[in-house]
Amino acid sequence: MPPVLLDLLTWLFVIPGALLLIIGAVGMITLPDVFARMHGAGIIDTLGAELILIGLMFQSGLGIVTVKLALILAFVFFTSPTSTYALARACLNAGVTPKVDQEHSAAISRGGRS
């Protein structure tokens, strides 16, 4: 494959991955409680990191580096959601309750939609 095409494929994965990581960082700052922050970080950061790793795999070519990047990708794919779940369970067991919008919860208790 021509180097220009490999560079293009690399950037097509790295740039969206970096943007997703930035969105996840902004969500960590702006979301209201620990559960919303975990949701934002768990989803956005997993996909962002995987896109960057795929872009790096295109850049490294076929070799041991690509195998190592694939192993890191598999590790992130399985451990990030698992750790988010474990952290959410620990928060619930510690008595932390999610913040719920009062209007939304009142509409749900009346059986209406919000």
Secondary structure, DSSP 8 states (H G I E B T S, - for coil): --HHHHHHHHHHHHHHHHHHHHHHHHHHHHSSSHHHHHHHHHHHHHHHHHHHHHHHHHHH-SSHHHHHHHHHHHHHHHHHHHHHHHHHHHHHHTT------HHHHHHHHHT---
